[in-house]
Amino acid sequence: MAGKDGLELASELRVLRPDMPIAIITANIQDEIIARARQIGAAFVAKPVRAEGLEGFISGAALRLRSQRS
Amino acid sequence: MAPDFAALAGLERDALTEIMNIGVSRAASSLRKMIGDQVHLSVPSIDVVNQCRVARLISEREIGELIAVRQDFSGPFSGRALLIFPETNSLELVRAVTGGELSAEEVIEMEHEALAETGNVILNSCLATMANMLKRSLTMTIPEILRGSGESLFEVDDQSSSDGLVLFLYIDFAVRKRDIRGYIAMMMDIPSLEILRELLAEFIARVVGDDGADA
């Protein structure tokens, strides 16, 4: 992406969509990045991505979206 | 003649070696998740050398053309990290990380992206682990693919200070089952090395703790 990184995009999305499940997928496992993801209310999924890494996020997201609909 | 201040010795060297060991183990674990085979790593080799010597260290070991993924890092200290392979090996790595499910043409098409992503994961594993253990943040550039000889990959920067001395760290790695081998290399100039030494001293103090004054 030109001129914007993933965390910036995620924080802008969070403002536009307060309830949308968001995951940050990155190889950058620095503490500061994980903390910022948390601050934004985004899940942190470390690369390399495996099924186990995404499972938690996806089932949490499915649950959240289902409860928003009811 | 290298001035005394540039030498990294004793506890500082041990601490940096240990930090890099941990970072590289994490990188190896990530690579194993990507390819499913065991990755073997050497103990990190750490030296303060002239930048010209760096190119020779690699080209002495590798005669052919090399392919590298490069990421620069900056923050309290800055430098360059590279994941380097002999060019003859690179497609084997691409095949390995793409699970052996692509055709020969697809492997060639995917080469750039697969190598960049593999480099991204491995170099970030090392650098992020180092940053975390030193309790600082580093900014990494987007990975870049380079091809060339050992000389061209480690071209001498005209603006470097301290007579072109750099901290040069490298690790050999191999995936024996697949004839994949390469190097993880990291370089830092002397001003950055000085900052790193301070951070290593803080790290040592944290590890040793309050009652370790005599350690």
Boltz contact constraints between the chains, C-beta under 6 A:
constraints:
  - contact:
      token1: [A, 27]
      token2: [B, 120]
      max_distance: 6.0
  - contact:
      token1: [A, 27]
      token2: [B, 121]
      max_distance: 6.0
  - contact:
      token1: [A, 27]
      token2: [B, 124]
      max_distance: 6.0
  - contact:
      token1: [A, 28]
      token2: [B, 124]
      max_distance: 6.0
  - contact:
      token1: [A, 28]
      token2: [B, 128]
      max_distance: 6.0
  - contact:
      token1: [A, 29]
      token2: [B, 128]
      max_distance: 6.0
  - contact:
      token1: [A, 30]
      token2: [B, 128]
      max_distance: 6.0
  - contact:
      token1: [A, 30]
      token2: [B, 131]
      max_distance: 6.0
  - contact:
      token1: [A, 30]
      token2: [B, 132]
      max_distance: 6.0
  - contact:
      token1: [A, 30]
      token2: [B, 137]
      max_distance: 6.0
  - contact:
      token1: [A, 31]
      token2: [B, 132]
      max_distance: 6.0
  - contact:
      token1: [A, 32]
      token2: [B, 137]
      max_distance: 6.0
  - contact:
      token1: [A, 47]
      token2: [B, 121]
      max_distance: 6.0
  - contact:
      token1: [A, 48]
      token2: [B, 30]
      max_distance: 6.0
  - contact:
      token1: [A, 48]
      token2: [B, 33]
      max_distance: 6.0
  - contact:
      token1: [A, 48]
      token2: [B, 34]
      max_distance: 6.0
  - contact:
      token1: [A, 48]
      token2: [B, 121]
      max_distance: 6.0
